[in-house]
Amino acid sequence: MTENNAYGSRPDYLPDFMNDPRDEDGRLVVRLDRTESRELDGMTLGRFPAASGDAIDFDTASYDDRLWWDDEEHWVTMAAELLAPYAQREERVAVMWGNLLMPTVTMPAGVAMRHARDILDAGPHFWIHPLGGSVLIECLMDGQVTVATIPSTPSE
């Protein structure tokens, strides 16, 4: 991050439902402040080696699965499959954006499933982390989706 005050400065970039106080799903979304986001980052993204830019270097880190979506509909189907176990257990997930201007958010996994297309449209480079678990899902704008187990210790 180039400026300390840049984090979360553009919540208007978030999907519309997240900014609509009348939206039933939107009311379930919690925006993390900078400190909370950095803490979550340290427990998730910070455990992986970084590639150039803000992607994870999965050439040097292990991962569990690599998938590709062809279009938005395919992403919606893929997101439903990936998030269904967490939605069934009524767990929350965090969405961390490749764009630091957008605040990290948490929501029930079912909400993320219902709004998978909105999440993709808002930031085609993002990570989803089921809270309390050890899985990280990276979605890149080229259609690549990587599912990985978060290492127990930070990358060196």
C-alpha positions as CSV (number, residue, x, y, z in Angstrom):
1,M,0.0,0.0,0.0
2,T,1.5,3.3,-1.0
3,E,-0.5,5.4,1.6
4,N,-1.7,4.4,5.0
5,N,-5.0,6.2,4.4
6,A,-5.7,4.5,1.0
7,Y,-7.1,1.3,2.5
8,G,-10.9,1.2,2.2
9,S,-11.1,4.8,0.9
10,R,-13.5,3.8,-1.9
11,P,-16.3,1.6,-0.4
12,D,-18.4,2.8,-3.4
13,Y,-16.3,0.4,-5.5
14,L,-17.9,-2.5,-3.6
15,P,-20.8,-4.3,-5.2
16,D,-24.0,-2.3,-5.0
17,F,-25.8,-4.6,-2.6
18,M,-23.0,-4.0,0.0
19,N,-23.8,-0.3,0.0
20,D,-27.5,-0.6,0.1
21,P,-28.9,-0.4,3.7
22,R,-32.2,-1.7,2.4
23,D,-30.7,-4.9,0.9
24,E,-31.3,-7.8,3.2
25,D,-28.0,-9.5,2.1
26,G,-26.1,-6.1,2.2
27,R,-27.0,-5.7,5.9
28,L,-25.2,-8.9,6.6
29,V,-21.9,-7.6,5.2
30,V,-19.3,-6.3,7.6
31,R,-16.5,-4.0,6.4
32,L,-13.2,-4.5,8.2
33,D,-11.2,-1.5,9.2
34,R,-7.5,-1.2,8.3
35,T,-6.2,-2.9,11.4
36,E,-8.7,-5.8,11.1
37,S,-7.8,-6.2,7.5
38,R,-4.1,-6.3,8.1
39,E,-4.6,-8.9,10.8
40,L,-6.6,-11.1,8.5
41,D,-4.0,-10.6,5.7
42,G,-1.3,-11.7,8.1
43,M,-3.1,-14.9,8.8
44,T,-4.0,-15.7,5.2
45,L,-2.3,-13.9,2.3
46,G,0.9,-13.2,4.3
47,R,1.5,-16.9,4.8
48,F,2.1,-17.3,1.0
49,P,5.1,-16.2,-1.1
50,A,4.2,-13.2,-3.2
51,A,4.6,-13.0,-7.0
52,S,5.0,-9.8,-8.9
53,G,2.0,-7.5,-8.2
54,D,-0.4,-8.7,-5.6
55,A,-0.8,-12.4,-6.7
56,I,0.4,-15.3,-4.7
57,D,3.4,-17.2,-6.2
58,F,1.9,-20.6,-6.6
59,D,4.9,-21.6,-8.7
60,T,6.7,-21.9,-5.3
61,A,3.8,-22.6,-3.0
62,S,1.7,-25.7,-2.9
63,Y,-2.0,-25.6,-3.7
64,D,-4.9,-28.1,-3.6
65,D,-6.7,-27.3,-6.8
66,R,-6.5,-25.0,-9.9
67,L,-9.6,-24.2,-11.8
68,W,-10.5,-21.9,-14.7
69,W,-13.8,-20.1,-15.4
70,D,-14.7,-19.2,-18.9
71,D,-17.4,-16.6,-18.3
72,E,-19.4,-15.1,-15.5
73,E,-21.9,-17.9,-15.5
74,H,-19.2,-20.5,-15.1
75,W,-17.7,-18.4,-12.2
76,V,-21.1,-18.4,-10.5
77,T,-21.4,-22.2,-10.8
78,M,-17.8,-22.6,-9.6
79,A,-18.2,-20.3,-6.6
80,A,-21.4,-22.1,-5.6
81,E,-19.5,-25.4,-5.6
82,L,-16.5,-24.0,-3.7
83,L,-18.6,-22.2,-1.0
84,A,-21.5,-24.7,-0.6
85,P,-19.9,-26.6,2.3
86,Y,-19.4,-23.3,4.3
87,A,-22.9,-22.1,3.5
88,Q,-24.4,-25.4,4.7
89,R,-22.5,-24.8,8.0
90,E,-23.7,-21.2,8.0
91,E,-20.1,-19.9,8.2
92,R,-18.9,-16.5,7.2
93,V,-16.3,-15.8,4.6
94,A,-14.0,-12.8,4.0
95,V,-13.5,-11.2,0.6
96,M,-10.1,-9.5,0.3
97,W,-9.7,-7.4,-2.9
98,G,-6.7,-6.9,-5.1
99,N,-7.6,-3.2,-5.0
100,L,-6.7,-1.9,-1.5
101,L,-9.1,1.1,-2.0
102,M,-11.9,-1.4,-1.4
103,P,-12.3,-2.5,2.2
104,T,-12.1,-6.2,3.1
105,V,-15.6,-7.5,3.9
106,T,-17.1,-10.5,5.6
107,M,-20.5,-12.1,5.0
108,P,-22.3,-15.4,5.3
109,A,-21.0,-17.8,2.7
110,G,-24.6,-18.1,1.4
111,V,-24.6,-14.4,0.6
112,A,-21.2,-14.7,-1.2
113,M,-22.7,-17.5,-3.2
114,R,-25.8,-15.5,-4.2
115,H,-23.7,-12.5,-5.2
116,A,-20.8,-14.3,-6.8
117,R,-21.3,-12.4,-10.1
118,D,-21.4,-9.1,-8.2
119,I,-18.2,-9.9,-6.4
120,L,-16.5,-10.8,-9.7
121,D,-17.7,-7.7,-11.4
122,A,-16.5,-5.4,-8.6
123,G,-13.0,-6.8,-8.5
124,P,-12.0,-9.7,-10.8
125,H,-8.9,-10.2,-8.6
126,F,-9.8,-11.2,-5.1
127,W,-9.4,-13.8,-2.4
128,I,-12.1,-15.6,-0.4
129,H,-11.3,-17.1,3.0
130,P,-13.8,-19.0,5.0
131,L,-13.3,-17.6,8.5
132,G,-12.0,-20.0,11.1
133,G,-10.8,-22.4,8.4
134,S,-7.5,-23.0,6.6
135,V,-8.6,-22.5,3.0
136,L,-7.8,-19.6,0.7
137,I,-9.4,-19.2,-2.8
138,E,-7.6,-16.9,-5.2
139,C,-9.5,-15.6,-8.2
140,L,-7.5,-13.8,-10.9
141,M,-8.9,-11.7,-13.7
142,D,-7.7,-14.1,-16.3
143,G,-10.1,-16.8,-15.0
144,Q,-7.7,-18.7,-12.9
145,V,-9.0,-19.9,-9.5
146,T,-6.6,-21.5,-7.1
147,V,-7.7,-23.3,-3.9
148,A,-4.9,-23.7,-1.3
149,T,-4.5,-24.6,2.3
150,I,-3.0,-21.7,4.2
151,P,0.5,-22.6,5.5
152,S,0.7,-22.7,9.3
153,T,3.7,-20.3,9.3
154,P,4.4,-17.2,7.2
155,S,6.4,-17.5,4.0
156,E,10.0,-16.4,4.1
